Amino acid sequence: MTGPSSRPPVGTALLLMMAVAITSYFAFAAMQGDHGLFRRVQIKADITDLQARKAELEEELARITNLTTRLSDTSLDLDLLDERARVVLGYLRADEVVIH
């Protein structure tokens, strides 16, 4: 007598296990992979940090450009030249007293 069996054939069980394994792999890769959702969030955070750093560097560049322009031959700022000479070379005027 060949009646309906109560358990599925081995081939069907293996096929189902393979389908679950492949689906699990792709779900994991979609979340954790190099191009997954978590990496995308991390990249967006990095972009925000780098844009803030870029703004800081642009401000620093503008400040240095201003100082360079003020110390150029075409427009020399004598007060700035005096300040830089004091800081860099340690110059003092005769009427100044140094306190450490």
The first five atom37 places (N, CA, C, CB, O) and aatype in JSON, in Angstrom:
{
  "aatype": [12, 16, 7, 14, 15, 15, 1, 14, 14, 19, 7, 16, 0, 10, 10, 10, 12, 12, 0, 19, 0, 9, 16, 15, 18, 13, 0, 13, 0, 0, 12, 5, 7, 3, 8, 7, 10, 13, 1, 1, 19, 5, 9, 11, 0, 3, 9, 16, 3, 10, 5, 0, 1, 11, 0, 6, 10, 6, 6, 6, 10, 0, 1, 9, 16, 2, 10, 16, 16, 1, 10, 15, 3, 16, 15, 10, 3, 10, 3, 10, 10, 3, 6, 1, 0, 1, 19, 19, 10, 7, 18, 10, 1, 0, 3, 6, 19, 19, 9, 8],
  "atom_mask": [
    [1, 1, 1, 1, 1],
    [1, 1, 1, 1, 1],
    [1, 1, 1, 0, 1],
    [1, 1, 1, 1, 1],
    [1, 1, 1, 1, 1],
    [1, 1, 1, 1, 1],
    [1, 1, 1, 1, 1],
    [1, 1, 1, 1, 1],
    [1, 1, 1, 1, 1],
    [1, 1, 1, 1, 1],
    [1, 1, 1, 0, 1],
    [1, 1, 1, 1, 1],
    [1, 1, 1, 1, 1],
    [1, 1, 1, 1, 1],
    [1, 1, 1, 1, 1],
    [1, 1, 1, 1, 1],
    [1, 1, 1, 1, 1],
    [1, 1, 1, 1, 1],
    [1, 1, 1, 1, 1],
    [1, 1, 1, 1, 1],
    [1, 1, 1, 1, 1],
    [1, 1, 1, 1, 1],
    [1, 1, 1, 1, 1],
    [1, 1, 1, 1, 1],
    [1, 1, 1, 1, 1],
    [1, 1, 1, 1, 1],
    [1, 1, 1, 1, 1],
    [1, 1, 1, 1, 1],
    [1, 1, 1, 1, 1],
    [1, 1, 1, 1, 1],
    [1, 1, 1, 1, 1],
    [1, 1, 1, 1, 1],
    [1, 1, 1, 0, 1],
    [1, 1, 1, 1, 1],
    [1, 1, 1, 1, 1],
    [1, 1, 1, 0, 1],
    [1, 1, 1, 1, 1],
    [1, 1, 1, 1, 1],
    [1, 1, 1, 1, 1],
    [1, 1, 1, 1, 1],
    [1, 1, 1, 1, 1],
    [1, 1, 1, 1, 1],
    [1, 1, 1, 1, 1],
    [1, 1, 1, 1, 1],
    [1, 1, 1, 1, 1],
    [1, 1, 1, 1, 1],
    [1, 1, 1, 1, 1],
    [1, 1, 1, 1, 1],
    [1, 1, 1, 1, 1],
    [1, 1, 1, 1, 1],
    [1, 1, 1, 1, 1],
    [1, 1, 1, 1, 1],
    [1, 1, 1, 1, 1],
    [1, 1, 1, 1, 1],
    [1, 1, 1, 1, 1],
    [1, 1, 1, 1, 1],
    [1, 1, 1, 1, 1],
    [1, 1, 1, 1, 1],
    [1, 1, 1, 1, 1],
    [1, 1, 1, 1, 1],
    [1, 1, 1, 1, 1],
    [1, 1, 1, 1, 1],
    [1, 1, 1, 1, 1],
    [1, 1, 1, 1, 1],
    [1, 1, 1, 1, 1],
    [1, 1, 1, 1, 1],
    [1, 1, 1, 1, 1],
    [1, 1, 1, 1, 1],
    [1, 1, 1, 1, 1],
    [1, 1, 1, 1, 1],
    [1, 1, 1, 1, 1],
    [1, 1, 1, 1, 1],
    [1, 1, 1, 1, 1],
    [1, 1, 1, 1, 1],
    [1, 1, 1, 1, 1],
    [1, 1, 1, 1, 1],
    [1, 1, 1, 1, 1],
    [1, 1, 1, 1, 1],
    [1, 1, 1, 1, 1],
    [1, 1, 1, 1, 1],
    [1, 1, 1, 1, 1],
    [1, 1, 1, 1, 1],
    [1, 1, 1, 1, 1],
    [1, 1, 1, 1, 1],
    [1, 1, 1, 1, 1],
    [1, 1, 1, 1, 1],
    [1, 1, 1, 1, 1],
    [1, 1, 1, 1, 1],
    [1, 1, 1, 1, 1],
    [1, 1, 1, 0, 1],
    [1, 1, 1, 1, 1],
    [1, 1, 1, 1, 1],
    [1, 1, 1, 1, 1],
    [1, 1, 1, 1, 1],
    [1, 1, 1, 1, 1],
    [1, 1, 1, 1, 1],
    [1, 1, 1, 1, 1],
    [1, 1, 1, 1, 1],
    [1, 1, 1, 1, 1],
    [1, 1, 1, 1, 1]
  ],
  "atom_positions": [
    [[0.8, -1.15, 0.0], [0.0, 0.0, 0.0], [0.87, 1.26, 0.0], [-0.92, -0.03, 1.17], [1.78, 1.41, 0.82]],
    [[0.59, 2.13, -0.9], [1.37, 3.35, -1.0], [0.45, 4.54, -0.76], [2.07, 3.45, -2.36], [-0.12, 5.08, -1.71]],
    [[0.32, 4.92, 0.44], [-0.53, 6.05, 0.81], [0.29, 7.32, 0.96], [0.0, 0.0, 0.0], [1.52, 7.28, 0.86]],
    [[-0.37, 8.42, 1.19], [0.38, 9.67, 1.39], [1.23, 9.58, 2.66], [-0.58, 10.89, 1.46], [0.77, 9.13, 3.71]],
    [[2.47, 10.03, 2.52], [3.38, 9.98, 3.68], [3.17, 11.21, 4.55], [4.87, 9.88, 3.22], [2.71, 12.25, 4.07]],
    [[3.51, 11.08, 5.82], [3.28, 12.18, 6.76], [4.45, 13.17, 6.78], [3.05, 11.62, 8.15], [4.29, 14.27, 7.3]],
    [[5.6, 12.82, 6.24], [6.73, 13.74, 6.22], [7.1, 14.07, 4.78], [7.95, 13.14, 6.98], [6.95, 13.22, 3.9]],
    [[7.6, 15.27, 4.54], [7.93, 15.65, 3.17], [9.17, 14.9, 2.69], [8.16, 17.16, 3.08], [9.96, 14.42, 3.5]],
    [[9.32, 14.79, 1.41], [10.52, 14.13, 0.88], [11.77, 14.91, 1.24], [10.41, 13.96, -0.65], [11.72, 16.12, 1.48]],
    [[12.89, 14.21, 1.27], [14.18, 14.81, 1.64], [14.56, 15.92, 0.67], [15.28, 13.75, 1.68], [15.13, 16.93, 1.1]],
    [[14.28, 15.76, -0.59], [14.62, 16.78, -1.59], [13.91, 18.09, -1.33], [0.0, 0.0, 0.0], [14.51, 19.16, -1.47]],
    [[12.65, 18.03, -0.96], [11.9, 19.25, -0.67], [12.45, 19.94, 0.57], [10.41, 18.92, -0.47], [12.55, 21.17, 0.6]],
    [[12.81, 19.19, 1.58], [13.38, 19.77, 2.8], [14.72, 20.43, 2.5], [13.56, 18.69, 3.89], [14.99, 21.52, 3.0]],
    [[15.56, 19.79, 1.68], [16.85, 20.39, 1.31], [16.66, 21.66, 0.5], [17.7, 19.38, 0.52], [17.36, 22.65, 0.7]],
    [[15.71, 21.64, -0.42], [15.43, 22.82, -1.23], [14.95, 23.98, -0.36], [14.38, 22.49, -2.31], [15.34, 25.13, -0.57]],
    [[14.11, 23.7, 0.61], [13.63, 24.72, 1.53], [14.77, 25.27, 2.38], [12.52, 24.15, 2.43], [14.85, 26.48, 2.6]],
    [[15.65, 24.4, 2.85], [16.8, 24.85, 3.65], [17.74, 25.7, 2.81], [17.56, 23.63, 4.23], [18.29, 26.69, 3.32]],
    [[17.95, 25.36, 1.56], [18.8, 26.16, 0.68], [18.18, 27.54, 0.43], [19.03, 25.43, -0.67], [18.88, 28.55, 0.43]],
    [[16.87, 27.57, 0.23], [16.18, 28.84, 0.0], [16.3, 29.74, 1.23], [14.71, 28.6, -0.34], [16.52, 30.95, 1.1]],
    [[16.15, 29.17, 2.41], [16.28, 29.95, 3.65], [17.71, 30.45, 3.82], [15.86, 29.11, 4.87], [17.93, 31.59, 4.22]],
    [[18.68, 29.61, 3.51], [20.09, 29.99, 3.64], [20.43, 31.12, 2.67], [21.0, 28.78, 3.38], [21.09, 32.08, 3.07]],
    [[20.0, 31.02, 1.44], [20.3, 32.06, 0.45], [19.6, 33.37, 0.82], [19.86, 31.6, -0.97], [20.19, 34.44, 0.72]],
    [[18.37, 33.28, 1.24], [17.64, 34.48, 1.65], [18.3, 35.13, 2.86], [16.17, 34.14, 1.97], [18.41, 36.36, 2.93]],
    [[18.74, 34.33, 3.8], [19.43, 34.86, 4.99], [20.73, 35.53, 4.59], [19.71, 33.74, 6.0], [21.07, 36.59, 5.12]],
    [[21.47, 34.93, 3.67], [22.74, 35.52, 3.23], [22.51, 36.89, 2.6], [23.45, 34.58, 2.23], [23.21, 37.85, 2.94]],
    [[21.54, 36.98, 1.69], [21.3, 38.26, 1.03], [20.74, 39.3, 1.99], [20.33, 38.06, -0.15], [21.04, 40.48, 1.86]],
    [[19.93, 38.89, 2.95], [19.43, 39.83, 3.96], [20.58, 40.36, 4.82], [18.37, 39.15, 4.84], [20.63, 41.55, 5.12]],
    [[21.49, 39.48, 5.2], [22.65, 39.9, 5.98], [23.52, 40.85, 5.17], [23.47, 38.68, 6.45], [23.97, 41.88, 5.68]],
    [[23.76, 40.51, 3.9], [24.59, 41.37, 3.04], [23.94, 42.73, 2.82], [24.84, 40.68, 1.68], [24.64, 43.74, 2.73]],
    [[22.62, 42.76, 2.73], [21.93, 44.04, 2.54], [22.06, 44.94, 3.76], [20.45, 43.8, 2.23], [22.02, 46.16, 3.63]],
    [[22.21, 44.36, 4.92], [22.34, 45.15, 6.14], [23.8, 45.45, 6.49], [21.68, 44.43, 7.29], [24.13, 46.59, 6.81]],
    [[24.66, 44.44, 6.42], [26.02, 44.56, 6.94], [27.09, 44.68, 5.87], [26.31, 43.39, 7.8], [28.24, 44.97, 6.2]],
    [[26.78, 44.48, 4.63], [27.78, 44.42, 3.57], [28.45, 45.76, 3.31], [0.0, 0.0, 0.0], [28.12, 46.77, 3.94]],
    [[29.39, 45.77, 2.35], [30.11, 46.99, 2.0], [29.19, 48.08, 1.47], [31.18, 46.68, 0.97], [29.48, 49.26, 1.61]],
    [[28.09, 47.67, 0.87], [27.13, 48.63, 0.33], [25.78, 48.51, 1.05], [26.95, 48.42, -1.18], [24.75, 48.86, 0.48]],
    [[25.79, 48.02, 2.26], [24.57, 47.79, 3.02], [24.05, 49.04, 3.7], [0.0, 0.0, 0.0], [24.64, 50.11, 3.59]],
    [[22.96, 48.88, 4.41], [22.3, 50.02, 5.06], [23.16, 50.63, 6.16], [20.96, 49.58, 5.63], [23.23, 51.85, 6.29]],
    [[23.8, 49.8, 6.96], [24.63, 50.33, 8.05], [25.82, 51.11, 7.5], [25.11, 49.18, 8.96], [26.21, 52.14, 8.05]],
    [[26.4, 50.63, 6.42], [27.53, 51.33, 5.79], [27.06, 52.67, 5.22], [28.17, 50.47, 4.66], [27.78, 53.66, 5.29]],
    [[25.85, 52.69, 4.66], [25.31, 53.93, 4.11], [25.13, 54.98, 5.21], [23.97, 53.67, 3.4], [25.44, 56.16, 5.01]],
    [[24.64, 54.57, 6.37], [24.47, 55.49, 7.5], [25.84, 56.01, 7.95], [23.74, 54.8, 8.68], [25.99, 57.19, 8.25]],
    [[26.82, 55.12, 7.99], [28.16, 55.52, 8.4], [28.76, 56.51, 7.39], [29.07, 54.29, 8.54], [29.41, 57.47, 7.79]],
    [[28.54, 56.28, 6.12], [29.06, 57.18, 5.08], [28.4, 58.55, 5.2], [28.82, 56.58, 3.68], [29.08, 59.57, 5.05]],
    [[27.1, 58.59, 5.46], [26.43, 59.88, 5.61], [26.96, 60.64, 6.81], [24.92, 59.68, 5.76], [27.11, 61.87, 6.76]],
    [[27.26, 59.94, 7.9], [27.85, 60.59, 9.08], [29.25, 61.11, 8.76], [27.9, 59.61, 10.29], [29.63, 62.2, 9.18]],
    [[30.02, 60.33, 8.01], [31.36, 60.76, 7.6], [31.28, 62.0, 6.72], [32.09, 59.63, 6.86], [32.1, 62.91, 6.84]],
    [[30.3, 62.03, 5.83], [30.13, 63.19, 4.95], [29.85, 64.44, 5.77], [29.0, 62.95, 3.93], [30.4, 65.5, 5.5]],
    [[28.99, 64.32, 6.77], [28.66, 65.46, 7.63], [29.9, 65.94, 8.37], [27.55, 65.08, 8.63], [30.15, 67.15, 8.45]],
    [[30.68, 65.02, 8.92], [31.9, 65.39, 9.63], [32.9, 66.06, 8.7], [32.53, 64.15, 10.28], [33.53, 67.05, 9.06]],
    [[33.06, 65.51, 7.51], [34.02, 66.07, 6.56], [33.58, 67.44, 6.03], [34.22, 65.12, 5.39], [34.42, 68.29, 5.76]],
    [[32.27, 67.65, 5.89], [31.8, 68.97, 5.48], [32.07, 70.01, 6.56], [30.31, 68.93, 5.14], [32.41, 71.15, 6.26]],
    [[31.91, 69.61, 7.82], [32.23, 70.53, 8.92], [33.72, 70.84, 8.95], [31.79, 69.93, 10.28], [34.12, 71.99, 9.15]],
    [[34.54, 69.82, 8.74], [36.0, 70.02, 8.7], [36.38, 70.91, 7.53], [36.73, 68.66, 8.59], [37.27, 71.76, 7.65]],
    [[35.72, 70.73, 6.39], [35.99, 71.56, 5.21], [35.67, 73.02, 5.51], [35.17, 71.07, 4.0], [36.43, 73.91, 5.13]],
    [[34.55, 73.27, 6.19], [34.18, 74.65, 6.54], [35.23, 75.27, 7.46], [32.79, 74.68, 7.22], [35.59, 76.44, 7.3]],
    [[35.73, 74.49, 8.43], [36.78, 74.99, 9.32], [38.04, 75.33, 8.54], [37.09, 73.96, 10.4], [38.66, 76.37, 8.77]],
    [[38.42, 74.46, 7.61], [39.62, 74.7, 6.82], [39.46, 75.89, 5.89], [39.97, 73.46, 6.02], [40.42, 76.62, 5.64]],
    [[38.25, 76.09, 5.36], [38.01, 77.25, 4.51], [38.12, 78.54, 5.31], [36.63, 77.16, 3.84], [38.63, 79.54, 4.8]],
    [[37.63, 78.54, 6.56], [37.77, 79.71, 7.42], [39.25, 79.98, 7.72], [36.99, 79.52, 8.73], [39.7, 81.13, 7.69]],
    [[39.99, 78.91, 8.0], [41.42, 79.06, 8.26], [42.15, 79.59, 7.02], [42.03, 77.72, 8.69], [43.04, 80.43, 7.14]],
    [[41.78, 79.1, 5.85], [42.39, 79.57, 4.61], [42.08, 81.05, 4.38], [41.89, 78.74, 3.42], [42.96, 81.81, 3.97]],
    [[40.84, 81.45, 4.66], [40.48, 82.86, 4.5], [41.29, 83.73, 5.46], [38.98, 83.07, 4.73], [41.73, 84.82, 5.08]],
    [[41.48, 83.26, 6.69], [42.27, 84.03, 7.67], [43.72, 84.16, 7.22], [42.21, 83.37, 9.05], [44.3, 85.24, 7.28]],
    [[44.29, 83.06, 6.76], [45.7, 83.08, 6.33], [45.86, 83.92, 5.06], [46.22, 81.64, 6.07], [46.84, 84.64, 4.91]],
    [[44.88, 83.83, 4.16], [44.94, 84.65, 2.95], [44.88, 86.13, 3.31], [43.78, 84.3, 1.99], [45.59, 86.94, 2.71]],
    [[44.04, 86.49, 4.28], [43.95, 87.87, 4.73], [45.28, 88.34, 5.3], [42.84, 88.03, 5.77], [45.76, 89.43, 4.97]],
    [[45.89, 87.51, 6.15], [47.18, 87.88, 6.73], [48.25, 88.0, 5.65], [47.62, 86.86, 7.8], [49.07, 88.92, 5.68]],
    [[48.25, 87.1, 4.7], [49.24, 87.13, 3.62], [49.06, 88.38, 2.78], [49.13, 85.88, 2.74], [50.04, 89.02, 2.4]],
    [[47.82, 88.73, 2.49], [47.56, 89.93, 1.71], [48.01, 91.17, 2.46], [46.06, 90.03, 1.36], [48.57, 92.1, 1.87]],
    [[47.77, 91.19, 3.77], [48.16, 92.36, 4.57], [49.67, 92.48, 4.74], [47.51, 92.3, 5.94], [50.17, 93.55, 5.05]],
    [[50.4, 91.38, 4.53], [51.86, 91.43, 4.63], [52.53, 91.47, 3.26], [52.36, 90.24, 5.41], [53.76, 91.39, 3.19]],
    [[51.78, 91.59, 2.19], [52.36, 91.58, 0.85], [52.99, 92.94, 0.55], [51.29, 91.24, -0.2], [52.8, 93.9, 1.29]],
    [[53.73, 93.01, -0.56], [54.4, 94.25, -0.94], [53.42, 95.34, -1.36], [55.37, 93.97, -2.08], [53.7, 96.52, -1.19]],
    [[52.28, 94.94, -1.88], [51.33, 95.94, -2.38], [50.57, 96.64, -1.26], [50.35, 95.29, -3.32], [50.23, 97.81, -1.4]],
    [[50.3, 95.96, -0.16], [49.59, 96.61, 0.95], [50.18, 96.09, 2.26], [48.04, 96.35, 0.89], [49.69, 95.1, 2.8]],
    [[51.19, 96.74, 2.75], [51.88, 96.31, 3.96], [51.21, 96.93, 5.18], [53.37, 96.69, 3.9], [51.1, 98.16, 5.27]],
    [[50.78, 96.11, 6.11], [50.19, 96.55, 7.36], [51.3, 96.54, 8.41], [48.97, 95.62, 7.8], [51.75, 95.49, 8.86]],
    [[51.75, 97.74, 8.79], [52.89, 97.84, 9.69], [52.59, 97.29, 11.08], [53.33, 99.28, 9.8], [53.48, 96.72, 11.71]],
    [[51.38, 97.45, 11.56], [51.03, 96.89, 12.87], [51.11, 95.36, 12.85], [49.61, 97.34, 13.27], [51.61, 94.76, 13.8]],
    [[50.63, 94.75, 11.78], [50.7, 93.29, 11.66], [52.15, 92.84, 11.53], [49.87, 92.8, 10.45], [52.54, 91.83, 12.11]],
    [[52.94, 93.57, 10.77], [54.36, 93.24, 10.63], [55.07, 93.31, 11.98], [55.05, 94.18, 9.61], [55.87, 92.45, 12.31]],
    [[54.76, 94.34, 12.75], [55.35, 94.49, 14.08], [54.93, 93.33, 14.98], [54.93, 95.83, 14.71], [55.77, 92.77, 15.7]],
    [[53.66, 92.96, 14.95], [53.18, 91.85, 15.77], [53.86, 90.54, 15.4], [51.67, 91.71, 15.63], [54.29, 89.79, 16.28]],
    [[53.95, 90.25, 14.11], [54.57, 89.0, 13.66], [56.06, 88.96, 14.02], [54.39, 88.83, 12.13], [56.57, 87.91, 14.4]],
    [[56.75, 90.08, 13.9], [58.17, 90.13, 14.26], [58.35, 89.86, 15.75], [58.78, 91.49, 13.88], [59.3, 89.19, 16.15]],
    [[57.45, 90.39, 16.55], [57.54, 90.15, 17.99], [57.31, 88.68, 18.32], [56.53, 91.02, 18.74], [58.03, 88.1, 19.13]],
    [[56.29, 88.08, 17.7], [55.95, 86.69, 18.01], [56.99, 85.73, 17.47], [54.58, 86.34, 17.43], [57.46, 84.85, 18.19]],
    [[57.36, 85.89, 16.22], [58.25, 84.92, 15.57], [59.7, 85.11, 16.0], [58.14, 85.04, 14.06], [60.38, 84.14, 16.32]],
    [[60.17, 86.34, 16.02], [61.58, 86.6, 16.31], [61.85, 86.96, 17.76], [62.07, 87.7, 15.43], [63.0, 86.98, 18.2]],
    [[60.79, 87.24, 18.52], [60.98, 87.58, 19.92], [61.49, 89.0, 20.13], [0.0, 0.0, 0.0], [62.16, 89.29, 21.12]],
    [[61.17, 89.88, 19.19], [61.63, 91.26, 19.31], [60.84, 92.01, 20.37], [61.52, 91.99, 17.97], [59.65, 91.75, 20.58]],
    [[61.52, 92.95, 21.02], [60.9, 93.84, 22.01], [61.32, 95.27, 21.71], [61.3, 93.43, 23.46], [62.38, 95.52, 21.12]],
    [[60.48, 96.18, 22.13], [60.89, 97.6, 22.03], [61.7, 97.92, 23.28], [59.63, 98.59, 21.89], [61.66, 97.18, 24.27]],
    [[62.42, 99.01, 23.23], [63.3, 99.39, 24.34], [62.51, 99.75, 25.6], [64.19, 100.56, 23.92], [63.02, 99.62, 26.71]],
    [[61.27, 100.21, 25.42], [60.5, 100.65, 26.58], [59.59, 99.55, 27.15], [59.67, 101.86, 26.21], [58.74, 99.85, 27.99]],
    [[59.74, 98.31, 26.72], [58.89, 97.22, 27.17], [59.58, 96.39, 28.25], [58.49, 96.33, 26.0], [60.81, 96.26, 28.26]],
    [[58.79, 95.84, 29.14], [59.29, 94.97, 30.2], [58.68, 93.59, 30.0], [58.95, 95.53, 31.63], [57.48, 93.48, 29.78]],
    [[59.5, 92.54, 30.07], [59.02, 91.16, 29.87], [58.78, 90.53, 31.23], [60.04, 90.32, 29.05], [59.65, 90.56, 32.1]],
    [[57.59, 89.97, 31.4], [57.24, 89.27, 32.65], [56.89, 87.84, 32.27], [56.05, 89.97, 33.41], [56.01, 87.62, 31.44]],
    [[57.56, 86.87, 32.87], [57.29, 85.46, 32.58], [56.33, 84.89, 33.55], [58.56, 84.64, 32.58], [55.98, 83.71, 33.47]]
  ]
}
